[in-house]
Each structure stands twice: as C-alpha cells, then as structure tokens.
Amino acid sequence: MRLDLTATEAQLDALERALLKARAGELGEVRRRGVRLTAGYGDPTNRDVMDDEARRAQLAHDVLTILLDALRAARG
C-alpha cells in the first residue's frame, strides 16, 4: 500500500503526536485486558470476549506502530 500525504512540518508533528497518543491508548487497553485475563475475571464467555478485545487492541497497537515507523522513515 502507498499513501501520499502533503502536509507541513507542523501538521506532520501533530500527526505523529496523535498517532503516539492513540498507540499509547491501545497499549493501555492491551495491558488492562491482559491483567483481567490473568487475574481470572469473569466466566468463560466473558473471558473469551476480553481475549478478543485484547487481540483487537494489540492489532490496533501494531498497526499504529507501523504507521509511526513509516512516518518517521519518510521524514528522514
């Protein structure tokens, strides 16, 4: 995939900050869900839901990391 982006340095700085903030939020979700799972919260059905939510948060975190890496590489 290729993404062409025309932006000023200030806009790119703001984009990087926004991506970092979003990634930190997803990491918090990954950790929170992981703690709940390892602590044995809920019944098996609830644990399955929490596990699925943790996987989705991890996926979002990973995608945001890819975007940040690409942004930083493009900026030099």
N, CA, C, O and CB atoms as a CASP TS submission, in Angstrom:
PFRMAT TS
TARGET T0000
AUTHOR 0000-0000-0000
METHOD Language model
MODEL 1
PARENT N/A
ATOM      1  N   MET     1       0.838  -1.168   0.000  1.00  0.00           N
ATOM      2  CA  MET     1       0.000   0.000   0.000  1.00  0.00           C
ATOM      3  C   MET     1       0.892   1.242   0.000  1.00  0.00           C
ATOM      4  O   MET     1       1.975   1.254   0.584  1.00  0.00           O
ATOM      5  CB  MET     1      -0.958  -0.008   1.213  1.00  0.00           C
ATOM      6  N   ARG     2       0.417   2.249  -0.651  1.00  0.00           N
ATOM      7  CA  ARG     2       1.137   3.521  -0.696  1.00  0.00           C
ATOM      8  C   ARG     2       0.182   4.625  -0.297  1.00  0.00           C
ATOM      9  O   ARG     2      -0.978   4.643  -0.707  1.00  0.00           O
ATOM     10  CB  ARG     2       1.737   3.789  -2.108  1.00  0.00           C
ATOM     11  N   LEU     3       0.681   5.539   0.502  1.00  0.00           N
ATOM     12  CA  LEU     3      -0.111   6.676   0.966  1.00  0.00           C
ATOM     13  C   LEU     3       0.672   7.939   0.668  1.00  0.00           C
ATOM     14  O   LEU     3       1.766   8.138   1.198  1.00  0.00           O
ATOM     15  CB  LEU     3      -0.446   6.564   2.492  1.00  0.00           C
ATOM     16  N   ASP     4       0.115   8.794  -0.178  1.00  0.00           N
ATOM     17  CA  ASP     4       0.738  10.081  -0.462  1.00  0.00           C
ATOM     18  C   ASP     4       0.100  11.117   0.452  1.00  0.00           C
ATOM     19  O   ASP     4      -1.123  11.243   0.520  1.00  0.00           O
ATOM     20  CB  ASP     4       0.580  10.479  -1.973  1.00  0.00           C
ATOM     21  N   LEU     5       0.945  11.848   1.147  1.00  0.00           N
ATOM     22  CA  LEU     5       0.463  12.812   2.122  1.00  0.00           C
ATOM     23  C   LEU     5       1.201  14.126   1.922  1.00  0.00           C
ATOM     24  O   LEU     5       2.430  14.173   1.962  1.00  0.00           O
ATOM     25  CB  LEU     5       0.649  12.286   3.569  1.00  0.00           C
ATOM     26  N   THR     6       0.447  15.180   1.709  1.00  0.00           N
ATOM     27  CA  THR     6       1.022  16.505   1.590  1.00  0.00           C
ATOM     28  C   THR     6       0.662  17.260   2.866  1.00  0.00           C
ATOM     29  O   THR     6      -0.511  17.509   3.142  1.00  0.00           O
ATOM     30  CB  THR     6       0.507  17.252   0.302  1.00  0.00           C
ATOM     31  N   ALA     7       1.684  17.619   3.636  1.00  0.00           N
ATOM     32  CA  ALA     7       1.446  18.296   4.909  1.00  0.00           C
ATOM     33  C   ALA     7       2.659  19.135   5.274  1.00  0.00           C
ATOM     34  O   ALA     7       3.777  18.871   4.831  1.00  0.00           O
ATOM     35  CB  ALA     7       1.134  17.278   6.030  1.00  0.00           C
ATOM     36  N   THR     8       2.418  20.138   6.080  1.00  0.00           N
ATOM     37  CA  THR     8       3.516  20.969   6.582  1.00  0.00           C
ATOM     38  C   THR     8       4.227  20.210   7.702  1.00  0.00           C
ATOM     39  O   THR     8       3.729  19.199   8.197  1.00  0.00           O
ATOM     40  CB  THR     8       2.990  22.359   7.091  1.00  0.00           C
ATOM     41  N   GLU     9       5.380  20.706   8.087  1.00  0.00           N
ATOM     42  CA  GLU     9       6.104  20.083   9.200  1.00  0.00           C
ATOM     43  C   GLU     9       5.270  20.108  10.479  1.00  0.00           C
ATOM     44  O   GLU     9       5.254  19.143  11.242  1.00  0.00           O
ATOM     45  CB  GLU     9       7.448  20.795   9.433  1.00  0.00           C
ATOM     46  N   ALA    10       4.580  21.224  10.699  1.00  0.00           N
ATOM     47  CA  ALA    10       3.737  21.342  11.896  1.00  0.00           C
ATOM     48  C   ALA    10       2.608  20.303  11.864  1.00  0.00           C
ATOM     49  O   ALA    10       2.272  19.708  12.888  1.00  0.00           O
ATOM     50  CB  ALA    10       3.144  22.775  12.005  1.00  0.00           C
ATOM     51  N   GLN    11       2.036  20.096  10.689  1.00  0.00           N
ATOM     52  CA  GLN    11       0.981  19.089  10.570  1.00  0.00           C
ATOM     53  C   GLN    11       1.527  17.679  10.767  1.00  0.00           C
ATOM     54  O   GLN    11       0.879  16.838  11.389  1.00  0.00           O
ATOM     55  CB  GLN    11       0.301  19.197   9.209  1.00  0.00           C
ATOM     56  N   LEU    12       2.715  17.427  10.239  1.00  0.00           N
ATOM     57  CA  LEU    12       3.338  16.113  10.428  1.00  0.00           C
ATOM     58  C   LEU    12       3.684  15.883  11.894  1.00  0.00           C
ATOM     59  O   LEU    12       3.541  14.770  12.401  1.00  0.00           O
ATOM     60  CB  LEU    12       4.600  15.986   9.561  1.00  0.00           C
ATOM     61  N   ASP    13       4.136  16.923  12.571  1.00  0.00           N
ATOM     62  CA  ASP    13       4.398  16.817  14.016  1.00  0.00           C
ATOM     63  C   ASP    13       3.110  16.480  14.764  1.00  0.00           C
ATOM     64  O   ASP    13       3.099  15.625  15.650  1.00  0.00           O
ATOM     65  CB  ASP    13       5.005  18.137  14.563  1.00  0.00           C
ATOM     66  N   ALA    14       2.025  17.164  14.396  1.00  0.00           N
ATOM     67  CA  ALA    14       0.731  16.914  15.041  1.00  0.00           C
ATOM     68  C   ALA    14       0.246  15.499  14.750  1.00  0.00           C
ATOM     69  O   ALA    14      -0.307  14.838  15.628  1.00  0.00           O
ATOM     70  CB  ALA    14      -0.316  17.940  14.568  1.00  0.00           C
ATOM     71  N   LEU    15       0.450  15.039  13.533  1.00  0.00           N
ATOM     72  CA  LEU    15       0.064  13.675  13.174  1.00  0.00           C
ATOM     73  C   LEU    15       0.848  12.653  13.983  1.00  0.00           C
ATOM     74  O   LEU    15       0.282  11.681  14.483  1.00  0.00           O
ATOM     75  CB  LEU    15       0.277  13.435  11.679  1.00  0.00           C
ATOM     76  N   GLU    16       2.136  12.873  14.110  1.00  0.00           N
ATOM     77  CA  GLU    16       2.959  11.951  14.890  1.00  0.00           C
ATOM     78  C   GLU    16       2.503  11.917  16.351  1.00  0.00           C
ATOM     79  O   GLU    16       2.409  10.844  16.947  1.00  0.00           O
ATOM     80  CB  GLU    16       4.442  12.354  14.804  1.00  0.00           C
ATOM     81  N   ARG    17       2.225  13.071  16.918  1.00  0.00           N
ATOM     82  CA  ARG    17       1.740  13.122  18.309  1.00  0.00           C
ATOM     83  C   ARG    17       0.408  12.386  18.449  1.00  0.00           C
ATOM     84  O   ARG    17       0.196  11.660  19.420  1.00  0.00           O
ATOM     85  CB  ARG    17       1.585  14.588  18.777  1.00  0.00           C
ATOM     86  N   ALA    18      -0.486  12.574  17.480  1.00  0.00           N
ATOM     87  CA  ALA    18      -1.793  11.913  17.530  1.00  0.00           C
ATOM     88  C   ALA    18      -1.642  10.390  17.434  1.00  0.00           C
ATOM     89  O   ALA    18      -2.325   9.646  18.138  1.00  0.00           O
ATOM     90  CB  ALA    18      -2.699  12.430  16.393  1.00  0.00           C
ATOM     91  N   LEU    19      -0.747   9.942  16.563  1.00  0.00           N
ATOM     92  CA  LEU    19      -0.513   8.505  16.435  1.00  0.00           C
ATOM     93  C   LEU    19       0.112   7.931  17.707  1.00  0.00           C
ATOM     94  O   LEU    19      -0.240   6.834  18.142  1.00  0.00           O
ATOM     95  CB  LEU    19       0.392   8.219  15.230  1.00  0.00           C
ATOM     96  N   LEU    20       1.031   8.675  18.291  1.00  0.00           N
ATOM     97  CA  LEU    20       1.644   8.226  19.551  1.00  0.00           C
ATOM     98  C   LEU    20       0.601   8.126  20.668  1.00  0.00           C
ATOM     99  O   LEU    20       0.595   7.168  21.440  1.00  0.00           O
ATOM    100  CB  LEU    20       2.773   9.189  19.972  1.00  0.00           C
ATOM    101  N   LYS    21      -0.267   9.115  20.739  1.00  0.00           N
ATOM    102  CA  LYS    21      -1.304   9.114  21.763  1.00  0.00           C
ATOM    103  C   LYS    21      -2.269   7.940  21.570  1.00  0.00           C
ATOM    104  O   LYS    21      -2.641   7.265  22.530  1.00  0.00           O
ATOM    105  CB  LYS    21      -2.073  10.441  21.740  1.00  0.00           C
ATOM    106  N   ALA    22      -2.661   7.710  20.335  1.00  0.00           N
ATOM    107  CA  ALA    22      -3.560   6.595  20.036  1.00  0.00           C
ATOM    108  C   ALA    22      -2.885   5.256  20.353  1.00  0.00           C
ATOM    109  O   ALA    22      -3.511   4.351  20.905  1.00  0.00           O
ATOM    110  CB  ALA    22      -3.996   6.636  18.554  1.00  0.00           C
ATOM    111  N   ARG    23      -1.616   5.144  20.002  1.00  0.00           N
ATOM    112  CA  ARG    23      -0.888   3.897  20.272  1.00  0.00           C
ATOM    113  C   ARG    23      -0.762   3.658  21.772  1.00  0.00           C
ATOM    114  O   ARG    23      -0.904   2.525  22.230  1.00  0.00           O
ATOM    115  CB  ARG    23       0.509   3.935  19.625  1.00  0.00           C
ATOM    116  N   ALA    24      -0.501   4.699  22.531  1.00  0.00           N
ATOM    117  CA  ALA    24      -0.410   4.558  23.988  1.00  0.00           C
ATOM    118  C   ALA    24      -1.748   4.107  24.571  1.00  0.00           C
ATOM    119  O   ALA    24      -1.785   3.291  25.491  1.00  0.00           O
ATOM    120  CB  ALA    24       0.030   5.889  24.635  1.00  0.00           C
ATOM    121  N   GLY    25      -2.837   4.635  24.036  1.00  0.00           N
ATOM    122  CA  GLY    25      -4.158   4.218  24.495  1.00  0.00           C
ATOM    123  C   GLY    25      -4.415   2.753  24.222  1.00  0.00           C
ATOM    124  O   GLY    25      -4.960   2.047  25.070  1.00  0.00           O
ATOM    125  N   GLU    26      -4.030   2.293  23.052  1.00  0.00           N
ATOM    126  CA  GLU    26      -4.209   0.876  22.714  1.00  0.00           C
ATOM    127  C   GLU    26      -3.326  -0.015  23.579  1.00  0.00           C
ATOM    128  O   GLU    26      -3.744  -1.097  23.992  1.00  0.00           O
ATOM    129  CB  GLU    26      -3.898   0.636  21.232  1.00  0.00           C
ATOM    130  N   LEU    27      -2.105   0.439  23.853  1.00  0.00           N
ATOM    131  CA  LEU    27      -1.229  -0.341  24.726  1.00  0.00           C
ATOM    132  C   LEU    27      -1.839  -0.459  26.119  1.00  0.00           C
ATOM    133  O   LEU    27      -1.763  -1.514  26.750  1.00  0.00           O
ATOM    134  CB  LEU    27       0.172   0.301  24.807  1.00  0.00           C
ATOM    135  N   GLY    28      -2.440   0.619  26.592  1.00  0.00           N
ATOM    136  CA  GLY    28      -3.124   0.571  27.880  1.00  0.00           C
ATOM    137  C   GLY    28      -4.245  -0.445  27.880  1.00  0.00           C
ATOM    138  O   GLY    28      -4.440  -1.163  28.861  1.00  0.00           O
ATOM    139  N   GLU    29      -4.985  -0.509  26.780  1.00  0.00           N
ATOM    140  CA  GLU    29      -6.061  -1.497  26.668  1.00  0.00           C
ATOM    141  C   GLU    29      -5.508  -2.922  26.653  1.00  0.00           C
ATOM    142  O   GLU    29      -6.049  -3.815  27.304  1.00  0.00           O
ATOM    143  CB  GLU    29      -6.886  -1.242  25.403  1.00  0.00           C
ATOM    144  N   VAL    30      -4.434  -3.119  25.906  1.00  0.00           N
ATOM    145  CA  VAL    30      -3.814  -4.444  25.856  1.00  0.00           C
ATOM    146  C   VAL    30      -3.415  -4.886  27.263  1.00  0.00           C
ATOM    147  O   VAL    30      -3.701  -6.013  27.669  1.00  0.00           O
ATOM    148  CB  VAL    30      -2.577  -4.437  24.920  1.00  0.00           C
ATOM    149  N   ARG    31      -2.770  -4.016  27.988  1.00  0.00           N
ATOM    150  CA  ARG    31      -2.314  -4.351  29.342  1.00  0.00           C
ATOM    151  C   ARG    31      -3.489  -4.560  30.289  1.00  0.00           C
ATOM    152  O   ARG    31      -3.484  -5.496  31.088  1.00  0.00           O
ATOM    153  CB  ARG    31      -1.400  -3.249  29.885  1.00  0.00           C
ATOM    154  N   ARG    32      -4.489  -3.698  30.204  1.00  0.00           N
ATOM    155  CA  ARG    32      -5.643  -3.813  31.094  1.00  0.00           C
ATOM    156  C   ARG    32      -6.375  -5.133  30.858  1.00  0.00           C
ATOM    157  O   ARG    32      -6.740  -5.832  31.803  1.00  0.00           O
ATOM    158  CB  ARG    32      -6.604  -2.627  30.889  1.00  0.00           C
ATOM    159  N   ARG    33      -6.580  -5.455  29.606  1.00  0.00           N
ATOM    160  CA  ARG    33      -7.263  -6.720  29.279  1.00  0.00           C
ATOM    161  C   ARG    33      -6.423  -7.912  29.716  1.00  0.00           C
ATOM    162  O   ARG    33      -6.955  -8.899  30.226  1.00  0.00           O
ATOM    163  CB  ARG    33      -7.556  -6.807  27.763  1.00  0.00           C
ATOM    164  N   GLY    34      -5.114  -7.822  29.516  1.00  0.00           N
ATOM    165  CA  GLY    34      -4.233  -8.913  29.918  1.00  0.00           C
ATOM    166  C   GLY    34      -4.274  -9.168  31.410  1.00  0.00           C
ATOM    167  O   GLY    34      -4.288 -10.319  31.846  1.00  0.00           O
ATOM    168  N   VAL    35      -4.294  -8.100  32.197  1.00  0.00           N
ATOM    169  CA  VAL    35      -4.363  -8.241  33.655  1.00  0.00           C
ATOM    170  C   VAL    35      -5.677  -8.897  34.051  1.00  0.00           C
ATOM    171  O   VAL    35      -5.703  -9.782  34.905  1.00  0.00           O
ATOM    172  CB  VAL    35      -4.217  -6.867  34.352  1.00  0.00           C
ATOM    173  N   ARG    36      -6.760  -8.464  33.432  1.00  0.00           N
ATOM    174  CA  ARG    36      -8.065  -9.042  33.765  1.00  0.00           C
ATOM    175  C   ARG    36      -8.105 -10.523  33.407  1.00  0.00           C
ATOM    176  O   ARG    36      -8.676 -11.331  34.139  1.00  0.00           O
ATOM    177  CB  ARG    36      -9.193  -8.290  33.035  1.00  0.00           C
ATOM    178  N   LEU    37      -7.496 -10.874  32.279  1.00  0.00           N
ATOM    179  CA  LEU    37      -7.493 -12.286  31.879  1.00  0.00           C
ATOM    180  C   LEU    37      -6.649 -13.131  32.828  1.00  0.00           C
ATOM    181  O   LEU    37      -7.072 -14.208  33.247  1.00  0.00           O
ATOM    182  CB  LEU    37      -6.970 -12.433  30.445  1.00  0.00           C
ATOM    183  N   THR    38      -5.459 -12.645  33.165  1.00  0.00           N
ATOM    184  CA  THR    38      -4.572 -13.432  34.031  1.00  0.00           C
ATOM    185  C   THR    38      -5.088 -13.485  35.459  1.00  0.00           C
ATOM    186  O   THR    38      -4.769 -14.417  36.198  1.00  0.00           O
ATOM    187  CB  THR    38      -3.160 -12.854  34.014  1.00  0.00           C
ATOM    188  N   ALA    39      -5.885 -12.491  35.860  1.00  0.00           N
ATOM    189  CA  ALA    39      -6.447 -12.488  37.212  1.00  0.00           C
ATOM    190  C   ALA    39      -7.685 -13.371  37.306  1.00  0.00           C
ATOM    191  O   ALA    39      -8.190 -13.616  38.402  1.00  0.00           O
ATOM    192  CB  ALA    39      -6.794 -11.065  37.638  1.00  0.00           C
ATOM    193  N   GLY    40      -8.176 -13.851  36.164  1.00  0.00           N
ATOM    194  CA  GLY    40      -9.308 -14.770  36.170  1.00  0.00           C
ATOM    195  C   GLY    40     -10.664 -14.114  36.314  1.00  0.00           C
ATOM    196  O   GLY    40     -11.603 -14.740  36.805  1.00  0.00           O
ATOM    197  N   TYR    41     -10.787 -12.857  35.893  1.00  0.00           N
ATOM    198  CA  TYR    41     -12.077 -12.180  35.972  1.00  0.00           C
ATOM    199  C   TYR    41     -13.102 -12.855  35.076  1.00  0.00           C
ATOM    200  O   TYR    41     -12.776 -13.331  33.989  1.00  0.00           O
ATOM    201  CB  TYR    41     -11.933 -10.709  35.590  1.00  0.00           C
ATOM    202  N   GLY    42     -14.336 -12.892  35.539  1.00  0.00           N
ATOM    203  CA  GLY    42     -15.456 -13.317  34.706  1.00  0.00           C
ATOM    204  C   GLY    42     -15.549 -14.808  34.461  1.00  0.00           C
ATOM    205  O   GLY    42     -14.681 -15.596  34.836  1.00  0.00           O
ATOM    206  N   ASP    43     -16.652 -15.152  33.809  1.00  0.00           N
ATOM    207  CA  ASP    43     -16.883 -16.547  33.433  1.00  0.00           C
ATOM    208  C   ASP    43     -16.206 -16.818  32.090  1.00  0.00           C
ATOM    209  O   ASP    43     -15.668 -15.897  31.475  1.00  0.00           O
ATOM    210  CB  ASP    43     -18.412 -16.864  33.360  1.00  0.00           C
ATOM    211  N   PRO    44     -16.227 -18.060  31.634  1.00  0.00           N
ATOM    212  CA  PRO    44     -15.542 -18.380  30.368  1.00  0.00           C
ATOM    213  C   PRO    44     -15.997 -17.523  29.182  1.00  0.00           C
ATOM    214  O   PRO    44     -15.175 -17.138  28.351  1.00  0.00           O
ATOM    215  CB  PRO    44     -15.759 -19.834  30.033  1.00  0.00           C
ATOM    216  N   THR    45     -17.289 -17.224  29.096  1.00  0.00           N
ATOM    217  CA  THR    45     -17.779 -16.401  27.985  1.00  0.00           C
ATOM    218  C   THR    45     -17.203 -14.996  28.066  1.00  0.00           C
ATOM    219  O   THR    45     -16.755 -14.449  27.058  1.00  0.00           O
ATOM    220  CB  THR    45     -19.317 -16.342  27.988  1.00  0.00           C
ATOM    221  N   ASN    46     -17.210 -14.410  29.255  1.00  0.00           N
ATOM    222  CA  ASN    46     -16.631 -13.073  29.420  1.00  0.00           C
ATOM    223  C   ASN    46     -15.135 -13.071  29.138  1.00  0.00           C
ATOM    224  O   ASN    46     -14.615 -12.110  28.570  1.00  0.00           O
ATOM    225  CB  ASN    46     -16.892 -12.553  30.832  1.00  0.00           C
ATOM    226  N   ARG    47     -14.441 -14.125  29.525  1.00  0.00           N
ATOM    227  CA  ARG    47     -13.002 -14.199  29.258  1.00  0.00           C
ATOM    228  C   ARG    47     -12.739 -14.298  27.759  1.00  0.00           C
ATOM    229  O   ARG    47     -11.768 -13.732  27.257  1.00  0.00           O
ATOM    230  CB  ARG    47     -12.376 -15.403  29.990  1.00  0.00           C
ATOM    231  N   ASP    48     -13.609 -15.024  27.039  1.00  0.00           N
ATOM    232  CA  ASP    48     -13.461 -15.092  25.577  1.00  0.00           C
ATOM    233  C   ASP    48     -13.624 -13.709  24.950  1.00  0.00           C
ATOM    234  O   ASP    48     -12.878 -13.342  24.042  1.00  0.00           O
ATOM    235  CB  ASP    48     -14.492 -16.071  24.974  1.00  0.00           C
ATOM    236  N   VAL    49     -14.598 -12.948  25.434  1.00  0.00           N
ATOM    237  CA  VAL    49     -14.820 -11.592  24.922  1.00  0.00           C
ATOM    238  C   VAL    49     -13.615 -10.715  25.241  1.00  0.00           C
ATOM    239  O   VAL    49     -13.140  -9.977  24.377  1.00  0.00           O
ATOM    240  CB  VAL    49     -16.111 -10.978  25.524  1.00  0.00           C
ATOM    241  N   MET    50     -13.116 -10.789  26.480  1.00  0.00           N
ATOM    242  CA  MET    50     -11.953  -9.991  26.865  1.00  0.00           C
ATOM    243  C   MET    50     -10.732 -10.372  26.039  1.00  0.00           C
ATOM    244  O   MET    50      -9.942  -9.508  25.658  1.00  0.00           O
ATOM    245  CB  MET    50     -11.654 -10.165  28.358  1.00  0.00           C
ATOM    246  N   ASP    51     -10.577 -11.661  25.763  1.00  0.00           N
ATOM    247  CA  ASP    51      -9.446 -12.120  24.957  1.00  0.00           C
ATOM    248  C   ASP    51      -9.545 -11.546  23.543  1.00  0.00           C
ATOM    249  O   ASP    51      -8.548 -11.101  22.975  1.00  0.00           O
ATOM    250  CB  ASP    51      -9.398 -13.670  24.911  1.00  0.00           C
ATOM    251  N   ASP    52     -10.759 -11.561  22.979  1.00  0.00           N
ATOM    252  CA  ASP    52     -10.965 -10.999  21.650  1.00  0.00           C
ATOM    253  C   ASP    52     -10.683  -9.498  21.648  1.00  0.00           C
ATOM    254  O   ASP    52     -10.053  -8.987  20.723  1.00  0.00           O
ATOM    255  CB  ASP    52     -12.397 -11.273  21.168  1.00  0.00           C
ATOM    256  N   GLU    53     -11.145  -8.792  22.677  1.00  0.00           N
ATOM    257  CA  GLU    53     -10.887  -7.359  22.775  1.00  0.00           C
ATOM    258  C   GLU    53      -9.396  -7.073  22.915  1.00  0.00           C
ATOM    259  O   GLU    53      -8.891  -6.106  22.346  1.00  0.00           O
ATOM    260  CB  GLU    53     -11.647  -6.764  23.956  1.00  0.00           C
ATOM    261  N   ALA    54      -8.705  -7.900  23.659  1.00  0.00           N
ATOM    262  CA  ALA    54      -7.252  -7.734  23.816  1.00  0.00           C
ATOM    263  C   ALA    54      -6.541  -7.941  22.488  1.00  0.00           C
ATOM    264  O   ALA    54      -5.611  -7.205  22.159  1.00  0.00           O
ATOM    265  CB  ALA    54      -6.702  -8.717  24.867  1.00  0.00           C
ATOM    266  N   ARG    55      -6.972  -8.941  21.723  1.00  0.00           N
ATOM    267  CA  ARG    55      -6.372  -9.184  20.399  1.00  0.00           C
ATOM    268  C   ARG    55      -6.600  -8.001  19.459  1.00  0.00           C
ATOM    269  O   ARG    55      -5.699  -7.604  18.720  1.00  0.00           O
ATOM    270  CB  ARG    55      -6.954 -10.466  19.773  1.00  0.00           C
ATOM    271  N   ARG    56      -7.810  -7.443  19.493  1.00  0.00           N
ATOM    272  CA  ARG    56      -8.092  -6.281  18.638  1.00  0.00           C
ATOM    273  C   ARG    56      -7.286  -5.063  19.062  1.00  0.00           C
ATOM    274  O   ARG    56      -6.812  -4.311  18.210  1.00  0.00           O
ATOM    275  CB  ARG    56      -9.582  -5.947  18.670  1.00  0.00           C
ATOM    276  N   ALA    57      -7.123  -4.857  20.364  1.00  0.00           N
ATOM    277  CA  ALA    57      -6.308  -3.738  20.847  1.00  0.00           C
ATOM    278  C   ALA    57      -4.849  -3.933  20.452  1.00  0.00           C
ATOM    279  O   ALA    57      -4.172  -2.972  20.086  1.00  0.00           O
ATOM    280  CB  ALA    57      -6.431  -3.596  22.379  1.00  0.00           C
ATOM    281  N   GLN    58      -4.360  -5.170  20.524  1.00  0.00           N
ATOM    282  CA  GLN    58      -2.979  -5.453  20.122  1.00  0.00           C
ATOM    283  C   GLN    58      -2.798  -5.198  18.629  1.00  0.00           C
ATOM    284  O   GLN    58      -1.782  -4.645  18.209  1.00  0.00           O
ATOM    285  CB  GLN    58      -2.597  -6.910  20.467  1.00  0.00           C
ATOM    286  N   LEU    59      -3.779  -5.601  17.833  1.00  0.00           N
ATOM    287  CA  LEU    59      -3.721  -5.370  16.391  1.00  0.00           C
ATOM    288  C   LEU    59      -3.684  -3.868  16.088  1.00  0.00           C
ATOM    289  O   LEU    59      -2.896  -3.414  15.259  1.00  0.00           O
ATOM    290  CB  LEU    59      -4.929  -6.031  15.690  1.00  0.00           C
ATOM    291  N   ALA    60      -4.540  -3.107  16.766  1.00  0.00           N
ATOM    292  CA  ALA    60      -4.549  -1.652  16.565  1.00  0.00           C
ATOM    293  C   ALA    60      -3.210  -1.044  16.974  1.00  0.00           C
ATOM    294  O   ALA    60      -2.690  -0.170  16.280  1.00  0.00           O
ATOM    295  CB  ALA    60      -5.696  -1.001  17.369  1.00  0.00           C
ATOM    296  N   HIS    61      -2.653  -1.496  18.086  1.00  0.00           N
ATOM    297  CA  HIS    61      -1.345  -1.013  18.543  1.00  0.00           C
ATOM    298  C   HIS    61      -0.278  -1.314  17.490  1.00  0.00           C
ATOM    299  O   HIS    61       0.547  -0.457  17.173  1.00  0.00           O
ATOM    300  CB  HIS    61      -0.963  -1.664  19.902  1.00  0.00           C
ATOM    301  N   ASP    62      -0.298  -2.524  16.954  1.00  0.00           N
ATOM    302  CA  ASP    62       0.691  -2.921  15.947  1.00  0.00           C
ATOM    303  C   ASP    62       0.566  -2.084  14.672  1.00  0.00           C
ATOM    304  O   ASP    62       1.578  -1.680  14.098  1.00  0.00           O
ATOM    305  CB  ASP    62       0.534  -4.409  15.609  1.00  0.00           C
ATOM    306  N   VAL    63      -0.656  -1.821  14.229  1.00  0.00           N
ATOM    307  CA  VAL    63      -0.870  -1.021  13.020  1.00  0.00           C
ATOM    308  C   VAL    63      -0.406   0.415  13.255  1.00  0.00           C
ATOM    309  O   VAL    63       0.213   1.018  12.378  1.00  0.00           O
ATOM    310  CB  VAL    63      -2.364  -1.046  12.603  1.00  0.00           C
ATOM    311  N   LEU    64      -0.698   0.958  14.416  1.00  0.00           N
ATOM    312  CA  LEU    64      -0.241   2.315  14.727  1.00  0.00           C
ATOM    313  C   LEU    64       1.278   2.388  14.773  1.00  0.00           C
ATOM    314  O   LEU    64       1.861   3.398  14.379  1.00  0.00           O
ATOM    315  CB  LEU    64      -0.826   2.784  16.062  1.00  0.00           C
ATOM    316  N   THR    65       1.922   1.332  15.248  1.00  0.00           N
ATOM    317  CA  THR    65       3.388   1.280  15.243  1.00  0.00           C
ATOM    318  C   THR    65       3.918   1.288  13.819  1.00  0.00           C
ATOM    319  O   THR    65       4.900   1.972  13.528  1.00  0.00           O
ATOM    320  CB  THR    65       3.890   0.032  15.987  1.00  0.00           C
ATOM    321  N   ILE    66       3.285   0.544  12.938  1.00  0.00           N
ATOM    322  CA  ILE    66       3.683   0.518  11.525  1.00  0.00           C
ATOM    323  C   ILE    66       3.547   1.908  10.915  1.00  0.00           C
ATOM    324  O   ILE    66       4.438   2.363  10.198  1.00  0.00           O
ATOM    325  CB  ILE    66       2.828  -0.501  10.732  1.00  0.00           C
ATOM    326  N   LEU    67       2.435   2.584  11.198  1.00  0.00           N
ATOM    327  CA  LEU    67       2.229   3.940  10.677  1.00  0.00           C
ATOM    328  C   LEU    67       3.280   4.914  11.204  1.00  0.00           C
ATOM    329  O   LEU    67       3.829   5.718  10.451  1.00  0.00           O
ATOM    330  CB  LEU    67       0.831   4.440  11.042  1.00  0.00           C
ATOM    331  N   LEU    68       3.550   4.834  12.484  1.00  0.00           N
ATOM    332  CA  LEU    68       4.575   5.713  13.075  1.00  0.00           C
ATOM    333  C   LEU    68       5.938   5.456  12.455  1.00  0.00           C
ATOM    334  O   LEU    68       6.651   6.401  12.117  1.00  0.00           O
ATOM    335  CB  LEU    68       4.649   5.512  14.599  1.00  0.00           C
ATOM    336  N   ASP    69       6.308   4.205  12.300  1.00  0.00           N
ATOM    337  CA  ASP    69       7.597   3.864  11.693  1.00  0.00           C
ATOM    338  C   ASP    69       7.688   4.396  10.270  1.00  0.00           C
ATOM    339  O   ASP    69       8.723   4.929   9.871  1.00  0.00           O
ATOM    340  CB  ASP    69       7.811   2.347  11.699  1.00  0.00           C
ATOM    341  N   ALA    70       6.605   4.254   9.499  1.00  0.00           N
ATOM    342  CA  ALA    70       6.591   4.735   8.119  1.00  0.00           C
ATOM    343  C   ALA    70       6.684   6.258   8.073  1.00  0.00           C
ATOM    344  O   ALA    70       7.393   6.815   7.234  1.00  0.00           O
ATOM    345  CB  ALA    70       5.321   4.260   7.399  1.00  0.00           C
ATOM    346  N   LEU    71       5.973   6.926   8.968  1.00  0.00           N
ATOM    347  CA  LEU    71       6.031   8.390   9.028  1.00  0.00           C
ATOM    348  C   LEU    71       7.429   8.865   9.350  1.00  0.00           C
ATOM    349  O   LEU    71       7.946   9.789   8.721  1.00  0.00           O
ATOM    350  CB  LEU    71       5.050   8.927  10.065  1.00  0.00           C
ATOM    351  N   ARG    72       8.037   8.229  10.334  1.00  0.00           N
ATOM    352  CA  ARG    72       9.395   8.622  10.725  1.00  0.00           C
ATOM    353  C   ARG    72      10.412   8.337   9.622  1.00  0.00           C
ATOM    354  O   ARG    72      11.323   9.135   9.400  1.00  0.00           O
ATOM    355  CB  ARG    72       9.805   7.893  12.002  1.00  0.00           C
ATOM    356  N   ALA    73      10.264   7.217   8.935  1.00  0.00           N
ATOM    357  CA  ALA    73      11.174   6.888   7.832  1.00  0.00           C
ATOM    358  C   ALA    73      11.025   7.870   6.689  1.00  0.00           C
ATOM    359  O   ALA    73      12.012   8.269   6.072  1.00  0.00           O
ATOM    360  CB  ALA    73      10.922   5.468   7.332  1.00  0.00           C
ATOM    361  N   ALA    74       9.790   8.260   6.403  1.00  0.00           N
ATOM    362  CA  ALA    74       9.546   9.201   5.303  1.00  0.00           C
ATOM    363  C   ALA    74      10.093  10.588   5.622  1.00  0.00           C
ATOM    364  O   ALA    74      10.496  11.327   4.724  1.00  0.00           O
ATOM    365  CB  ALA    74       8.049   9.291   5.002  1.00  0.00           C
ATOM    366  N   ARG    75      10.102  10.932   6.900  1.00  0.00           N
ATOM    367  CA  ARG    75      10.601  12.247   7.305  1.00  0.00           C
ATOM    368  C   ARG    75      12.115  12.286   7.383  1.00  0.00           C
ATOM    369  O   ARG    75      12.716  13.360   7.414  1.00  0.00           O
ATOM    370  CB  ARG    75      10.015  12.638   8.642  1.00  0.00           C
ATOM    371  N   GLY    76      12.731  11.112   7.415  1.00  0.00           N
ATOM    372  CA  GLY    76      14.200  11.064   7.430  1.00  0.00           C
ATOM    373  C   GLY    76      14.750  11.049   8.746  1.00  0.00           C
ATOM    374  O   GLY    76      15.971  11.009   8.904  1.00  0.00           O
TER
END
